[in-house]
C-alpha cells in the first residue's frame, strides 16, 4: 500500500510530535519525516531513536515540499510557527489545547484562514515529557477533536481525519468556540481548582504536617497540580475568556454550597451530592468505554 | 500469648467495624467479639463470615461485660450510641471522621468526658461498603489519629494505641480541634470542591456531551464525587465551622487567581503553579512512603 503522505514535517519534537512521528513511521504512513525543534538536542534524539528521517535548522527548510505540516509547538507558539508557512501548499494541522487563538492567528497572518489548514486537538498526553517518551500508540483509543472552518477544503479535512484514524484515534468535529468552551469546563477549570487548593495548603504555616495527613481524596485531587506550569500558564492565557466564564460559574456554585452549610440545609446538600454522584458514575461508565488516558490536557 | 481483650463489642458492623472484627479475630486479639447493628442482615452476614462470635439485639446487651467497646457508627449517630453506654466500665473508642462533636456528645451525656473514652479516626476506607467487604488488613500501613483529652486514663490510651498498632497501623495523637481543622482542609474541602464541579457540569444543557469529552484531569478530580452522599452530608454537618473556614479561605485564593487571569498577570500565575507543583511533588513523595490507600475520609 502507498504511504498516505510523501513528506511530513513535524514542527516541535516533544512528546506529542515525537509520538506522531513514531506512529507515522510504525504504520508506514509517510515516506519521509522531517522535524524542526528550537532545541537541537530533541532533533538529535529523534534521529537516534529513528522516529524522524531528517532534522532541519529552520521551519522553512523543514516544511519545504511537504504535503503535510503538523505544528506540535505550545499553543502560544503556534502563531510564530504559522508565520513561517506562507509558501506551504500542503495540508497544515496543529495539536494545540485551545483552538480559537489558532484560528485568530491564522487570520492575522494569512488574511483569512487558509483552506488547507485543519486545526486539531488530540486528547492524549502522559506524565512524561520530551521526544524520549515518544510512543507510537499514544493516540490509540483516544479522542481527537478537529475544528475546521466551513471554508476548509474537504479533501484536507478528510486527509487529517484519516491520519488520526490510522493512529487508532476516534475523530470528532466541532467549532473552535465550542471546543474551547467544553475544555474550559472539563479540563482547564479542574486544573485551576487543583492548583488553587495545593497552593492554599502549601501556604499554611503547618503545611508539612497537613500534607502528611492528607488522605486519598486529596491525592487524586492534587495529582493534576503536578502538571507542567508553563504549559498551563499558556493554556490559561490562550483561553482566558472561556476559563473566566466557567470560573465565575463555579464560584457561584461554591457560594451556593457555602450557604447550604452555613444555614444548615443539609437535605439540600445531600440532594446535591446525590445528583453529583449519579452524574459522576455516568461519566465513569462513559470514560471506561473510551479509555481516556491520564495526563491529557 | 494471651489475647489483649476478653470481650470486644463492635457497634455498627459495616466496612470499618467488620474489618476491625476480622482483624481482631485473625490476630487473636480478642477472646469474644459481639456486634450490634441496626440492620440485622449485617449481623447475620458477620456471623456467617465468622468475623464475630455473637450478635446482640441492643447496644446494652452487646456491651455488657466488655473490656473494649468500639463505636463504628456514622459520626452523627455516635451521640445516640454513647447514650446507651453509661454502665460500661471497659474502654470506649470510636472511628468517627470528625472529633469535636464526639467529645461534645460525651460531655453532654456523661457530664464530663469519661477517662476511659479514647476517640479515634482511622484514615482508611475503600470504594466498597458493608461487612461483606470486611478486610482484616484494611488498616495496615494506614494512619490512625487518636484525640484523647488530657484527662484520659493513660492505660486506656495505651490499650487503644496498642490495638491499632497490632492491626499494622501507624498511630498519632492530636487535639480534637486540630484534627478537625487539618481534615477540613485536606479531606472535607476537596470532596466539596469535587461535588461542586460535577454538579455544575451536570446542570449544563449539554452535560452528556461535556462528560464525553472530559479528559484525565477531570476524572481524577471527580472520582471523589462518587463517595457516599449521606456519609458526607453528615461529615459536613459535624464539621461545619472548620469546613466554612477553609472554604472561605479557598474562595479567597480562587478569587485571587481569577484576578491574575483577568488582568493578564501570567507570570504570577506561573509562579503560583510552580509553587503548587513543588508542594504537590513533595506530598507525593510523603504519601508514597506511608502508602495511604484510596477511599479514606
Interface residues (C-beta under 8 A of the other chain):
Chain A: X123 X125 X143 X145 X182 X183 X185 X186 X187 X189 X190 X191 X192 X193 X194 X195 X196 X197 X198 X199 X200 X201 X202 X204 X206 X207 X209 X210 X211 X212 X213 X214 X215 X216 X217 X218 X219 X220 X221 X222 X223 X224 X225 X226 X227 X229 X230 X232 X233 X236 X237 X240 X243 X244 X247 X248 X249 X250 X251 X253 X254 X255 X257 X258 X261 X262 X264 X266 X269 X270 X272 X273 X274 X275 X276 X277 X278 X279 X280 X281 X282 X283 X284 X286 X287 X290 X292 X293 X294 X295 X296 X297
Chain B: X123 X125 X143 X145 X182 X183 X185 X186 X187 X189 X190 X191 X192 X193 X194 X195 X196 X197 X198 X199 X200 X201 X202 X204 X206 X207 X209 X210 X211 X212 X213 X214 X215 X216 X217 X218 X219 X220 X221 X222 X223 X224 X225 X226 X227 X229 X230 X232 X233 X236 X237 X240 X243 X244 X247 X248 X249 X250 X251 X253 X254 X255 X257 X258 X261 X262 X264 X266 X269 X270 X272 X273 X274 X275 X276 X277 X278 X279 X280 X281 X282 X283 X284 X286 X287 X290 X292 X293 X294 X295 X296 X297
